[in-house]
Each structure stands twice: as structure tokens, then as C-alpha cells.
Amino acid sequence: KYQFKSRSDCAPHIFTVADSAYQAALHQDKVQHIILTGESSSGKTTNFLHLIEHLLFLGRNENINQGRIRNAIKLLQAFTHASTPSNDHSTRAVFHVEINYSGTGKNTGAHFEVYQIEKWRISSLDESQANFHILYYFYDGIQANGELNKYLLRDDRQCRYLRIPPEAKCSCKPRDDPKSNTKKFQKILEILREFLFGKEEIEAIFSALAAILVLGDIDFESNEIVNKDCASKVAQLLKIEEEGFISGLTSSHLRDVLANTLYSRVVQYIVSAINSKLCYGRAIFGDKYAIKVLDFYGFESFKSNSFSQFLINCTNEQIQYFYNQAVFSWEELESVEENIPYQSVLYYNNKKALDEMLGAFSVLALVEEATKENKGRAHIISGLINKNKTFVSRETDSEFCANHYAGSVVYDATKMAAFNRDVLPAETIKLLRSSNDAILKTLFMSKLNKMGNSCVKFDEDLKHRKELINNEQYLQKNAKQFSQTAKLYSAATTFKASSLELMKELSISARTGGAHFVRCLRSDFAGNPQSFHKELIKQQLRAL
């Protein structure tokens, strides 16, 4: 119905967007971007899956197992989705999927990128925010298999990082549905095996997840571990020297940063592994054309909003600015250059708001200063008062208000500097690099890019990689390559770097006619089917 049709010939539908991008890619020979935007729980991920499905249908190829692409998405969503107060399956990262096509328009593979993952969610103690789905799948799955003892986990489902409330609940959220989690865990196992993850790799991934859960149960008193048995379990799971680990872990902050970082590295390892398995079709059949689909966290405003919500909303603010430029500013500029009569359209330009949030003298800059100078919320709040800003203002001694394109949000600045101090000490990295597990060792010996992601290479088989990283002469020769202490990035630094790369790529695409926008609207607050809240819709339309 929608295949090879003009968008004007069809009623509005998500498939027409996919078809339009596909036709543009083939006719213009330019990379096409489809950008989904909207509030949290507005349906971005659902439409993302519809887009992927239609793009695979358009390029159907009997020589390629397209089911692997679908399963790769399921696997990565398990690691990047979590339940929030407003969305049971919220995307907690920037998820960029590239669908590749041959010169004849046949699908030849896919490539995945995951960045700006909300890794602070791992160590958060906010019970209203569940952890990533995979942790519940993993725990309930191994419990059903009778393997809790194997991974040194407690049997009461009360790990601190799981954040399971004491009172029993019945809902579709993974946190509250062990029976469904067990089935999903088996599916995750099947997908890992489908992508030829070996037994050692799967064991290493599961050991890392178990270590994260046990890490959360370590308690401190006066910079010393109270329950050293938990720390011993973590050392066993990570196969690192126990005494050095216990003496080096001196605070709950370091514990949380280690858990967050370990999870992020596991995700990047899985992304790299999947990409290495999906590259063969492109190598054989070519990848002349490409369509990239962008799904990411939506605009959020909760009762309490932290540094995480600030970065998420700033990402949405940047996408909104890009949308304004592509739809209004660049269109007008192009018309003027070609002497085409054009009537200017009045629209809200949010550049000044962006500058006050992310620019040289912005909120983010103040958070960076507070982090470097070991200061707290007072430095951030007083800085906002002194800068005399229009879109950002002091709310209380610990809070500030930011006027976003979608509405005003109050943020708690209390722990922003601590959140931003997203760095593992050199001693901890050295200890992790000494792990007797080759896979876990790889997580901390791969190069870091400027976005803070580890770049794991899979051009050598596992056996060869194990030989290399256990070869002292090789390590000394390549010490600079493996160093992760030369560039210690804060959360703000990596956020700005990844945002810059994303905006640069989207801007180049838009200027050549390769940007397609899908604006998603949340229809009601409760997520009920066939429900339409008029005032909520009006509010979102005004923000456009």
C-alpha cells in the first residue's frame, strides 16, 4: 500500500516516512536520517520499530538473515530500556541504527551505535526509577535455573541496585514480573548464541552483571568496607586480586562509579560484537545506500529531576533547535539564494536557551567548575545568580529552573557535581586490567573515543586476543593505546562530545535533503489505549 508511493498520495502513516527515506536514498545517493522526537511515553520506540520493520521489508533480501537485525534490536533494548514513572519501557540512551542497502536496493546489513547511556541509573537509589531491564531478566532467569549460588547472589530479590519495593506489586514492569523475566532471559540467551557469543563471553557478561548487583550491597563506614564478604564476592566474579580491590574501594561514590562504568563497558562490548557479526553482508553485497534511524529518551519532568534529566532534556533541546533550523531557517536561506519568493515564518528560536544551558558560561560549565574545584550545589546556584540568565534561574538554595522549549523544569543541583565526576582512579583501572578473565580484561583495555565509549576490536578471534592481552611485551609496546588514564572524561565532557558529533552528522544530512522528522505526541498521562487528553495534546503542539 505504501511501497514506492509519493507521500502526498497516501494518508499520513509511519510507513510513508520509511518509504520516502528509502526512495530518497536510492535516487539522491545520500545518507538519510529519520529522527523521532517527543516527550517520554509518546510512542517514539513503537514507531522506531515500525520504521525498521518497513525498511527491512522494502529491502528484503533472501541472502541476508534479517531476523538477526530484529533480534539485535531486542538484545540492545534489553540493555538500554528501563521503567520510569511515566513509561514502562523507556529508552535510556541515544540509539542510532543504520540500515544498509546494496546498489540494487537490497538490505545487506545494519550497524548500531549506542551512546549517552544513562549509566547513573545503575547505582541510583530512587525507587520510582527501575533499573535496566536486563538486570531483572538476568536475576530472575538465573534464579529460575537455580544458578544464584553460581553467581554469588542473594536469593531474596532484595539487591540494592534492583530497587524492588518491599510491598508486592502486580504490573507489566520487569521489576514486578519475575515470570515474564524468566522467559525473556531465555530469549536473550538464544540471541547471544545466535550472534555466536561463546560460552566464555556469555559467562563474562553474566559475571559482570552479577558483580554489579553485588557491588550495590557493599556498605561503608569511615571510608572502609563494612561487609567485606560482599567485596570478596565482587573480586571473585571479576577475577581480580581480592586484597587490592578491598583496600582500593574506599567510598560509596567509587563503588557506584565502578558499577556504572562496568555496565557501560559491557553494553559497548555487546554493541561492538553485534556490529562485527552484521558486517559480512555489507562486505559481500555492498553498502552503497544507508538510512539511519534515531531513537532516544524523550523530554522528562518528574517530581525530582537530577543531572540525568538535565542532560536528557538538553539533548531534546538540541534536537528541537536542529528541527527549527532544518524546517525554517535553512529553507528560507535556500530560497533567498535561489531568488525564490519566500514569506518569513515566525518561529521560536531556542538558541539563547541552549547557550545558557550548554554554552561557555552555562549551567553545564558551572557543573564542570564545581567538579574540578571540588565544590557543590552552592557554586552552581550562586553562579546562576551572578550570570543573570534569562532562561535559567535560581529556584531555591539547592534548585534551579530551566525554561525549555517544552516547558519549565526544576532541577536539584545537590549531587550534580558528584554525578559529573564520572572517573575511575588509575589504580582501579589497573586492577581491572589485571583480571584473569580475558573478556572482562578487554573491557578496560580497549581504546576510549572522545564520547567515552570503549572501541572493542573483533578483527581477531578470542583466542588471539587473549594471547595478546596476556603478553606483557605487547602491553608495554602498546601502553599508550591501552591507557585509559591519559584522558579522563567527565560526564559533561562526553555528553558535549557525543552531542556535537550527532548534531554535525544530522546537519550535514539535512543540508542535502536527507532529514525526515517524526514528531510523536503523548495522547494521555496514564498510557491508556484509545484515550485522548486534549489539553496535553495542545501543550505538545504549542511546543513544536
URHU-V462070 format. One record per pair of residues at least 12 apart in sequence whose C-alpha atoms are under 8 Angstrom apart, sorted by sequence separation. I is the first residue (numbers start at 1). J is the second residue. If there is no record, write none. Layout:
BEGIN
i->[I,I]
j->[J,J]
END
This chain:
BEGIN
i->[21,36,80,98,99,143,164,218,300,332,391,399,400,432,433,524,2,3,7,21,80,97,98,162,217,218,299,300,366,367,381,391,399,400,443,523,2,5,6,77,97,98,231,232,298,299,366,398,399,442,522,523,4,97,215,231,297,298,395,398,399,429,522,3,4,96,97,214,215,381,398,521,2,95,96,214,299,328,363,366,381,95,96,139,228,298,381,522,4,95,214,215,328,378,381,521,94,95,214,378,93,94,225,363,377,93,94,211,212,93,94,211,324,93,225,92,93,224,225,324,92,136,211,224,361,135,210,211,223,224,442,223,321,438,441,208,321,131,207,208,220,320,321,131,207,220,438,130,131,220,381,14,18,22,130,219,317,356,380,17,447,15,19,125,356,357,446,447,14,15,18,19,22,125,127,318,356,377,446,447,448,14,18,80,124,126,127,137,218,317,353,377,445,447,452,123,125,127,136,140,144,353,376,377,445,15,19,122,136,140,216,352,353,376,377,445,69,141,142,215,216,314,376,377,444,69,133,137,140,141,215,376,59,133,136,140,141,375,451,452,56,64,66,85,138,216,314,374,451,55,64,84,85,137,138,141,215,314,450,451,41,61,64,84,130,136,137,140,141,357,40,41,45,59,60,61,83,84,371,451,40,59,60,61,83,137,138,212,370,371,450,451,58,59,82,83,137,450,41,82,83,367,368,371,40,82,83,212,353,367,371,56,81,82,134,162,212,353,80,81,161,368,79,80,160,367,78,79,159,208,209,3,78,79,159,161,208,350,429,78,151,160,161,153,159,160,152,159,208,426,151,426,153,425,153,205,152,423,423,422,423,138,422,421,422,420,421,138,420,419,420,135,26,195,152,195,88,89,88,320,151,317,317,83,83,313,123,310,305,307,305,306,307,304,305,306,307,299,304,305,306,301,304,307,306,307,306,307,75,75,72,71,368,368,68,68,364,123,122,123,406,123,407,122,123,406,122,405,121,120,119,122,119,119,119,117,114,114,113,112,112,112,111,110,253,257,257,258,111,257,110,111,109,110,109,254,109,109,108,109,108,269,108,266,108,265,108,248,265,102,248,101,322,326,330,100,276,102,103,245,272,276,102,103,105,272,311,315,319,326,101,102,103,268,269,272,273,318,322,326,101,102,103,245,268,269,272,100,101,102,244,268,269,79,100,101,120,265,268,100,101,265,100,118,241,76,99,100,240,98,99,240,98,99,98,238,240,241,323,76,97,98,240,96,97,239,240,96,97,238,239,96,238,239,95,96,238,94,95,94,95,72,94,238,93,94,91,92,93,91,92,91,90,69,64,85,208,204,204,204,201,200,52,48,48,48,45,44,42,34,36,40,41,31,32,33,34,35,36,37,40,29,30,31,32,33,34,35,36,37,39,40,29,30,31,32,33,34,35,36,38,39,40,31,33,37,38,39,26,25,25,25,22,21,37,37,120,115,115,116,116,116,115,86,86,33,33,44,32,43,31,42,43,30,42,43,35,37,42,33,34,35,36,37,38,39,41,42,30,32,33,34,35,36,37,38,39,40,31,32,33,34,35,36,37,38,39,30,32,34,36,38,41,25,24,21,21,17,17]
j->[33,48,92,110,111,155,176,230,312,344,403,411,412,444,445,536,15,16,20,34,93,110,111,175,230,231,312,313,379,380,394,404,412,413,456,536,16,19,20,91,111,112,245,246,312,313,380,412,413,456,536,537,19,112,230,246,312,313,410,413,414,444,537,19,20,112,113,230,231,397,414,537,19,112,113,231,316,345,380,383,398,113,114,157,246,316,399,540,23,114,233,234,347,397,400,540,114,115,234,398,114,115,246,384,398,115,116,233,234,116,117,234,347,117,249,117,118,249,250,349,118,162,237,250,387,162,237,238,250,251,469,251,349,466,469,237,350,161,237,238,250,350,351,162,238,251,469,162,163,252,413,47,51,55,163,252,350,389,413,51,481,50,54,160,391,392,481,482,50,51,54,55,58,161,163,354,392,413,482,483,484,51,55,117,161,163,164,174,255,354,390,414,482,484,489,161,163,165,174,178,182,391,414,415,483,54,58,161,175,179,255,391,392,415,416,484,109,181,182,255,256,354,416,417,484,110,174,178,181,182,256,417,101,175,178,182,183,417,493,494,99,107,109,128,181,259,357,417,494,99,108,128,129,181,182,185,259,358,494,495,86,106,109,129,175,181,182,185,186,402,86,87,91,105,106,107,129,130,417,497,87,106,107,108,130,184,185,259,417,418,497,498,106,107,130,131,185,498,90,131,132,416,417,420,90,132,133,262,403,417,421,107,132,133,185,213,263,404,132,133,213,420,132,133,213,420,132,133,213,262,263,58,133,134,214,216,263,405,484,134,207,216,217,210,216,217,210,217,266,484,210,485,213,485,214,266,214,488,489,489,490,206,490,490,491,490,491,209,491,491,492,209,105,274,233,277,172,173,173,405,237,404,405,173,174,404,216,411,409,411,410,411,412,410,411,412,413,406,411,412,413,409,412,415,415,416,416,419,188,191,191,191,490,492,194,195,492,256,256,257,540,259,543,259,260,543,260,543,260,260,260,263,261,263,264,264,268,271,271,271,274,275,275,275,418,422,423,424,278,424,278,279,278,279,279,424,280,281,281,282,282,443,285,443,286,443,287,427,444,282,428,282,503,507,511,282,458,285,286,428,455,459,286,287,289,456,495,499,503,510,286,287,288,453,454,457,458,503,507,511,287,288,289,431,454,455,458,287,288,289,431,455,456,267,288,289,308,453,456,289,290,454,290,308,431,267,290,291,431,290,291,432,291,292,292,432,434,435,517,271,292,293,435,292,293,435,436,293,294,435,436,294,436,437,294,295,437,294,295,295,296,274,296,440,296,297,295,296,297,296,297,297,297,278,281,302,440,437,439,440,439,439,293,293,294,295,295,295,298,291,293,297,298,289,290,291,292,293,294,295,298,288,289,290,291,292,293,294,295,296,298,299,289,290,291,292,293,294,295,296,298,299,300,292,294,298,299,300,289,289,290,291,291,291,316,319,419,451,453,494,495,498,498,525,526,506,509,520,509,520,509,520,521,509,521,522,515,517,522,514,515,516,517,518,519,520,522,523,512,514,515,516,517,518,519,520,521,522,514,515,516,517,518,519,520,521,522,514,516,518,520,522,527,514,514,514,516,516,518]
END
